[in-house]
């Protein structure tokens, strides 16, 4: 699963905070703004009390507001998250939460899930939500001419869906897969009564995608090339949203963001873009706004080629590299502080994460001792490590993103004191993947891994994934590690899973298959008047709207 942005929130990704190709086309035309700071837009004429309004800027424009086709377009993703609801939601730490249905009953076979929809669910047009809508949505995903993400279709292929009554959905997987619900049972459900009879191509081109009807917290009232206006869903099953109206204002580029914030044309901006340090500093000092850095479930990894590079066949050398790196300094110097330093394979803040096993301090002396055990000793004249007449010189490969280059260079600088000389080489991410990562023809490489909404790291580190298109690009293989990975994903028992992932986190620093550096953050700037529950880990940028129905304006 090699791409710029992981559609299922799982896979190898470009390290850039945004990822390749996620910004939509630039808007044409003049941006029209509401000049009144107290904005009182309403789709209906109103003479009642002033309504609570929130206006968020977003760089890009919309294409299709449909959860089956929104992946890869930030505007579509955000609007779909506000308009639609799925069977389940993913909570702040990755645990599953109810949405259209409570958590399902799990069958004795471990692969059958029985959902019961909440009573009195309604689409935005007032029609009841039924189990047939769920089955219809899955049928659309499985259609021969489905136009959405093929990984979504692959995940549902072979899954049996039954609807014995209008509220019950039985989902039976072909094999036990504890990750399935978090990664794929959260997809937004579509209304059968408005779309029945459409094939995959017709659904992709349907006018419904410009006038969607969902069951989410907000309903779309109007949309243009300038903005989308949404109003609170009074029948929302988690409670009517406290903010009456949300406007998503489409901005052409970051140059418009500061002005829009300064003059009060927007109340917030979520910065998916990979910002320069100057841009970060500039946006952080606007009066009346507060910045929050929201951690993603994406790890920045210095991949070490365990098999192809003679340097890294011995785990002591890999561990020495990890011990030589000061992660906090890496984050400050190269990433402008927009990341959480971590050495953990499991994302900090998630349910399987064990903080006591994370981020050992850098220890150059211990690193040198481990290298000496393997026979690497510094030259008395150059300081470069030498073993059997060969110097320890390697190339760190990454993509062309400015921050990725800065991070790779800072890594190279921090390796110098232990005698490792590293040069940095960059290409586009496509070339990096094609020529070096997929064929495993590299010494070390800087890339990102998106773990998705479930902590299972099977695809990145299991030995079955050693050969392309498998994503075990570090060429790491371990019978013990394989067994723990299998145990963690083949049971729905949370205690068993927790134990498996704790053992994985204990084993990781002893084996050091590669070096986890940090988990990047995205910056959310909002007016101080906008109040909301604390944010958790972002498994998707749209997760900032997890509890949007609880936001309010003070």
C-alpha positions in Angstrom: 0.0 0.0 0.0 2.4 2.6 -1.3 1.0 6.0 -1.9 1.0 9.6 -0.8 -2.0 9.5 1.5 -3.3 6.2 2.9 -7.0 5.9 2.0 -7.7 3.3 4.6 -5.4 5.2 6.9 -3.0 2.3 6.7 0.2 2.1 4.7 3.6 3.5 3.7 3.3 7.2 3.0 5.4 10.2 2.1 6.6 11.7 5.3 5.2 15.2 4.4 2.5 16.1 6.9 0.0 16.5 4.0 1.2 13.8 1.7 1.5 13.8 -2.0 -1.3 15.0 -4.1 -3.9 15.7 -1.4 -4.4 19.4 -2.1 -7.3 19.9 -4.5 -7.3 22.3 -7.5 -7.0 26.0 -6.8 -10.3 27.8 -6.8 -11.1 30.3 -9.6 -13.0 33.4 -8.9 -13.2 36.0 -6.3 -13.6 34.9 -2.7 -16.7 36.5 -1.1 -16.5 36.9 2.6 -19.1 37.7 5.3 -17.9 41.0 6.8 -20.0 40.8 10.0 -17.9 39.2 12.8 -21.2 38.0 14.4 -22.3 36.3 11.2 -25.9 35.2 11.4 -26.3 33.3 8.1 -29.2 30.9 8.1 -30.7 28.8 5.3 -34.1 30.0 6.7 -35.3 33.4 7.4 -35.0 33.8 11.2 -36.3 36.4 13.6 -35.3 34.4 16.7 -32.2 34.6 18.8 -28.8 34.9 17.1 -27.5 31.6 16.1 -24.1 30.1 17.0 -22.0 30.1 13.8 -18.5 28.7 13.1 -16.6 29.4 9.9 -13.6 27.3 9.1 -11.2 27.9 6.2 -9.9 25.1 4.2 -7.4 25.1 1.3 -8.9 23.5 -1.7 -12.3 22.9 -3.2 -14.9 20.2 -3.3 -15.6 17.5 -5.9 -17.9 14.8 -4.5 -19.5 14.9 -1.1 -19.8 11.1 -0.7 -17.9 9.0 1.8 -17.3 6.3 -0.8 -15.4 8.8 -3.0 -14.0 11.4 -0.7 -10.6 9.9 0.0 -7.7 12.0 -1.1 -9.6 15.3 -1.3 -9.5 17.1 2.0 -12.6 19.2 1.4 -14.7 16.2 0.4 -13.4 14.3 3.4 -14.3 17.1 5.8 -17.8 17.6 4.4 -18.5 13.9 4.2 -17.5 13.6 7.9 -20.0 16.3 8.9 -22.9 15.1 6.7 -22.7 11.3 7.1 -22.5 8.7 9.9 -21.2 5.2 10.0 -22.0 2.1 12.0 -19.2 3.0 14.4 -16.8 5.8 15.2 -13.2 5.7 16.3 -12.6 7.4 19.6 -9.7 9.7 20.8 -7.4 6.7 21.6 -8.6 4.4 18.8 -11.2 2.5 20.8 -14.4 1.9 19.0 -17.5 4.1 19.9 -21.1 3.8 18.9 -22.4 5.8 16.0 -25.5 4.6 14.1 -25.4 1.4 16.2 -24.0 0.4 19.6 -20.9 -1.8 19.6 -21.8 -5.1 18.0 -22.1 -8.5 19.6 -19.2 -10.7 18.6 -20.0 -14.3 17.7 -18.2 -17.3 19.2 -16.3 -17.8 15.9 -14.7 -14.4 16.4 -15.6 -13.3 12.9 -19.3 -12.6 13.1 -20.6 -9.2 14.2 -24.3 -8.4 14.9 -25.3 -4.8 14.9 -28.6 -3.3 16.1 -29.3 0.2 14.8 -30.4 2.8 17.3 -34.2 3.3 17.3 -35.7 6.3 15.5 -32.7 7.1 13.3 -33.6 9.5 10.5 -31.9 10.7 7.3 -31.7 14.5 6.9 -34.9 14.3 4.8 -36.8 12.6 7.6 -36.9 9.0 6.2 -36.0 6.3 8.7 -32.5 4.8 8.5 -32.7 1.0 8.0 -30.5 -2.0 7.9 -31.1 -2.1 4.2 -29.2 1.2 3.8 -26.1 -0.5 5.3 -26.4 -3.5 3.0 -26.9 -1.1 0.1 -23.8 0.8 0.9 -21.7 -2.3 1.1 -23.2 -3.5 -2.2 -22.1 -0.3 -3.8 -18.5 -0.8 -2.5 -18.5 -4.3 -4.0 -20.0 -3.2 -7.4 -17.9 -4.3 -10.4 -17.6 -0.7 -11.5 -17.0 0.8 -8.1 -15.2 4.1 -8.6 -13.8 4.6 -5.0 -10.7 3.4 -3.3 -9.9 -0.2 -4.4 -8.5 -0.9 -0.9 -11.9 -0.3 0.6 -13.4 -2.7 -1.9 -10.7 -5.3 -1.2 -11.5 -5.1 2.5 -15.2 -5.8 2.0 -14.6 -8.6 -0.6 -15.7 -11.9 0.8 -17.6 -10.4 3.7 -21.2 -11.7 4.1 -23.9 -9.2 5.1 -27.3 -10.2 6.3 -30.3 -8.0 7.3 -32.8 -10.2 9.1 -34.9 -7.2 10.0 -35.0 -3.4 9.5 -32.6 -2.7 12.5 -30.3 -5.7 12.5 -27.1 -6.2 10.4 -25.0 -9.3 10.6 -21.5 -9.0 9.2 -19.5 -12.2 8.8 -15.8 -12.0 7.8 -14.1 -14.8 5.9 -11.5 -15.0 8.7 -11.0 -13.5 12.1 -9.6 -10.0 11.7 -9.6 -7.8 14.9 -8.7 -4.7 12.9 -11.6 -4.8 10.5 -14.2 -2.8 12.5 -11.9 0.2 13.3 -10.6 0.4 9.8 -13.7 -0.3 7.7 -16.9 -0.4 9.7 -16.7 3.4 10.2 -17.4 4.2 6.5 -20.4 6.6 6.0 -23.7 4.9 5.2 -25.7 6.0 2.1 -29.5 6.3 1.8 -30.9 3.5 -0.3 -34.2 5.3 -1.0 -32.4 8.1 -2.9 -29.8 6.0 -4.8 -31.4 2.6 -5.5 -30.8 1.4 -9.0 -27.6 3.3 -9.6 -24.5 1.3 -10.6 -21.0 2.3 -9.6 -20.4 4.7 -12.4 -23.8 6.3 -12.1 -23.3 6.8 -8.3 -19.9 8.4 -9.0 -21.5 10.9 -11.4 -24.8 11.3 -9.5 -26.2 14.8 -8.5 -26.5 13.3 -5.0 -22.8 14.0 -4.6 -23.5 17.8 -4.8 -26.7 17.6 -2.7 -26.0 14.8 -0.2 -28.4 13.5 2.3 -26.8 11.8 5.3 -27.5 11.0 9.0 -24.5 12.9 10.4 -24.4 15.9 12.8 -24.9 18.5 10.0 -26.9 18.7 6.9 -25.7 20.5 3.8 -27.9 23.5 2.9 -25.9 25.1 0.1 -22.6 24.8 -1.6 -20.7 26.9 -4.2 -17.1 27.3 -5.3 -16.7 29.7 -2.4 -18.2 27.9 0.6 -20.4 25.2 1.9 -23.2 26.1 4.5 -24.3 23.4 6.9 -26.9 23.5 9.6 -27.3 21.4 12.8 -29.2 18.2 12.4 -32.0 18.5 15.0 -32.5 14.7 14.9 -28.8 13.7 15.3 -28.7 10.5 17.3 -25.9 11.7 19.6 -27.7 14.9 20.4 -28.4 18.1 18.5 -25.1 20.0 17.8 -24.7 23.1 19.9 -23.3 25.2 17.0 -26.2 26.0 14.8 -24.4 26.7 11.5 -21.0 25.7 10.1 -19.6 27.3 7.0 -16.6 25.7 5.3 -14.8 28.5 3.4 -12.7 27.4 0.5 -9.3 29.2 0.3 -7.0 29.0 -2.8 -3.7 28.8 -0.9 -2.0 29.5 2.4 -1.3 33.1 1.4 -5.0 33.8 2.0 -5.1 32.1 5.4 -3.4 34.8 7.5 -5.5 37.6 6.1 -8.7 35.7 6.6 -7.8 35.0 10.2 -6.6 38.6 10.9 -9.7 40.3 9.6 -12.1 37.8 11.2 -13.5 36.2 8.0 -12.9 32.8 9.4 -12.9 31.3 13.0 -10.5 28.6 12.3 -8.1 26.8 9.9 -6.8 23.3 10.0 -3.4 23.2 8.4 -2.8 20.0 6.6 0.0 21.6 4.6 3.6 21.0 5.5 4.5 24.5 6.7 7.9 26.2 6.8 9.1 27.3 10.2 8.5 31.0 9.2 4.9 30.2 8.3 4.4 28.4 11.6 5.7 31.3 13.6 3.7 33.8 11.6 0.4 32.1 12.1 1.0 31.5 15.8 0.9 35.1 16.9 -2.5 36.3 15.6 -4.6 37.9 18.4 -7.8 36.2 19.4 -6.7 32.8 18.2 -5.2 29.8 19.8 -3.1 27.0 18.1 -3.3 23.3 19.0 -1.0 20.7 17.6 -2.9 17.5 17.0 -0.8 14.3 16.9 -1.3 11.9 14.0 -1.1 8.1 14.1 1.7 8.3 11.5 5.2 7.4 12.5 8.3 8.9 11.0 10.7 6.0 10.5 14.3 5.7 9.6 14.1 2.3 7.9 17.3 0.2 8.1 17.7 -2.5 5.5 18.2 -5.5 7.7 19.3 -7.9 4.9 20.7 -5.9 2.0 23.0 -3.6 4.0 25.8 -5.5 5.8 25.8 -2.7 8.4 22.3 -3.5 9.8 22.2 -7.3 9.8 23.2 -7.2 13.5 20.6 -5.8 15.8 23.3 -4.2 18.0 24.2 -1.9 15.1 20.5 -1.0 14.6 20.1 -0.3 18.3 23.3 1.8 18.3 21.8 4.0 15.6 18.6 4.4 17.7 20.6 5.3 20.8 22.7 7.9 19.0 19.6 10.0 18.1 18.2 12.7 20.3 14.6 12.7 19.1 13.6 15.9 20.9 16.3 17.7 19.1 15.3 16.1 15.8 11.7 17.4 16.2 12.8 20.9 17.2 15.5 21.4 14.6 14.0 19.7 11.6 10.2 19.7 12.2 9.6 23.0 14.0 8.3 21.2 17.0 5.3 19.8 15.0 5.8 16.2 16.2 5.8 14.1 19.3 9.2 12.5 19.8 8.8 8.7 20.3 10.6 5.5 19.7 7.4 3.4 20.0 6.0 1.2 17.3 2.5 1.9 18.7 1.3 5.5 18.4 1.4 7.5 21.7 -2.0 8.2 23.1 -3.6 5.1 21.6 -5.1 2.3 23.6 -2.3 -0.2 23.0 0.5 2.3 23.7 2.7 1.6 26.8 4.5 4.9 27.8 6.9 3.2 30.1 8.5 1.4 27.1 8.9 4.6 25.0 11.7 7.0 24.2 14.9 5.9 26.0 17.2 8.9 26.2 20.0 9.1 23.7 23.2 7.4 24.9 26.2 7.9 22.7 28.5 5.9 25.0 26.2 2.9 24.9 25.9 3.2 21.2 29.7 3.2 20.8 30.0 0.1 23.1 27.5 -1.8 21.0 29.3 -1.0 17.8 32.6 -2.0 19.4 31.0 -5.4 20.2 30.4 -5.9 16.6 33.9 -4.9 15.6 33.3 -1.3 14.5 36.0 1.0 15.9 36.7 4.7 15.2 39.7 5.5 13.0 42.3 7.4 15.2 42.7 10.0 12.4 39.2 10.5 10.9 36.9 9.2 13.6 35.0 7.2 11.1 34.1 3.7 12.2 36.1 1.0 10.5 35.7 -2.8 10.5 37.8 -5.2 8.5 39.2 -2.3 6.4 35.7 -0.9 5.5 34.4 2.4 6.7 30.9 2.9 8.0 29.5 5.1 5.3 25.9 5.0 4.1 23.2 6.9 2.2 19.9 8.0 3.8 17.3 8.2 1.1 14.1 10.3 1.4 11.7 12.4 -0.8 12.1 16.0 -1.8 10.0 17.6 0.9 12.0 20.4 2.6 11.3 19.1 6.2 12.1 15.5 5.3 15.4 16.7 3.9 16.0 18.7 7.0 15.2 15.7 9.2 17.5 13.4 7.2 20.3 15.9 7.4 19.8 16.2 11.2 19.9 12.4 11.5 23.2 12.4 9.6 24.6 15.1 11.8 23.7 13.2 15.0 25.3 10.0 13.7 28.7 11.7 13.2 29.7 11.5 17.0 29.5 7.7 16.8 31.6 7.5 13.7 28.9 6.9 11.1 29.1 9.1 8.0 25.8 9.4 6.2 25.0 11.3 3.1 21.4 12.3 2.2 19.9 11.7 -1.3 16.4 12.8 -2.2 14.0 12.1 -5.1 10.2 12.4 -5.6 8.3 10.0 -3.4 7.2 8.0 -6.4 10.8 7.5 -7.5 11.9 6.7 -3.9 9.3 4.0 -3.7 9.8 2.6 -7.1 13.6 2.5 -7.2 14.6 2.0 -3.6 11.8 1.0 -1.2 9.9 -1.5 -3.2 13.0 -3.4 -4.5 14.7 -2.9 -1.1 17.8 -1.4 -2.7 18.8 1.1 -0.1 20.9 1.4 3.1 18.6 3.6 5.2 15.5 5.5 4.2 13.3 8.1 5.8 9.6 7.5 5.2 6.3 7.5 7.1 4.0 4.7 8.2 0.3 5.3 8.7 -0.9 2.7 11.3 -4.6 3.6 10.7 -7.3 3.4 13.4 -6.0 0.1 14.8 -2.5 -0.4 16.2 -1.9 -3.6 14.3 1.5 -3.2 12.5 1.3 -6.6 10.7 1.7 -5.3 7.2 4.9 -3.3 8.0 6.8 -6.0 10.0 5.4 -9.5 9.4 7.8 -11.8 7.4 5.0 -12.6 5.0 5.3 -9.0 3.8 9.0 -9.2 2.9 8.6 -9.4 -0.8 7.1 -6.5 -2.8 4.2 -5.5 -2.8 4.5 -6.4 0.9 5.3 -3.3 3.0 8.0 -4.9 5.2 10.6 -2.8 3.4 13.2 -3.1 6.3 13.5 -6.9 5.4 12.9 -7.8 9.1 12.0 -11.3 9.9 11.5 -12.9 13.3 9.5 -16.0 14.3 8.7 -14.5 17.7 7.7 -11.1 16.3 5.5 -12.9 13.7 3.7 -14.9 16.4 2.9 -11.7 18.4 1.7 -9.9 15.3 -0.6 -12.8 14.5 -1.9 -13.1 18.0 -2.7 -9.4 18.2 -4.9 -9.4 15.0 -6.7 -12.7 15.3 -8.7 -12.2 18.5 -11.3 -9.7 19.5 -10.4 -10.1 23.2 -8.9 -6.7 24.1 -6.9 -8.1 27.0 -5.2 -10.6 24.8 -4.5 -7.9 22.2 -3.1 -5.6 24.9 -0.8 -8.3 26.1 0.4 -9.0 22.5 1.1 -5.4 21.8 2.9 -4.9 25.1 5.2 -7.8 24.3 5.8 -6.2 20.9 6.8 -2.9 22.5 9.1 -4.8 24.9 10.8 -6.7 22.0 11.1 -3.7 19.7 14.0 -1.9 21.4 15.9 -5.2 21.8 15.6 -6.0 18.1 15.3 -2.4 16.7 14.1 -3.6 13.2 14.3 0.1 12.3 14.3 3.4 14.1 11.0 5.1 15.1 11.7 8.9 15.4 8.4 10.7 16.0 4.7 11.1 15.3 4.0 14.3 13.4 1.3 16.8 14.3 -1.1 19.0 12.4 -1.8 22.5 13.6 -5.4 23.6 14.3 -5.9 27.4 14.7 -9.3 28.5 16.1 -10.8 31.6 17.7 -10.5 31.6 21.5 -14.4 31.8 21.6 -14.7 28.3 20.0 -14.8 25.7 22.8 -14.7 21.9 22.4 -13.7 18.7 24.2 -10.0 17.8 24.2 -8.8 16.4 20.9 -7.2 12.9 20.8 -5.0 11.2 18.2 -5.9 11.9 14.6 -6.3 8.7 12.7 -7.6 10.8 9.9 -7.6 14.6 9.7 -11.4 14.5 9.9 -11.2 13.1 13.4 -11.1 16.6 14.7 -14.8 16.5 14.1 -15.3 13.4 16.3 -17.3 15.4 18.9 -18.3 18.4 16.8 -21.8 18.1 18.2 -20.4 19.2 21.5 -18.6 22.3 20.3 -19.9 25.7 21.3 -19.3 29.3 20.9 -18.6 31.3 24.1 
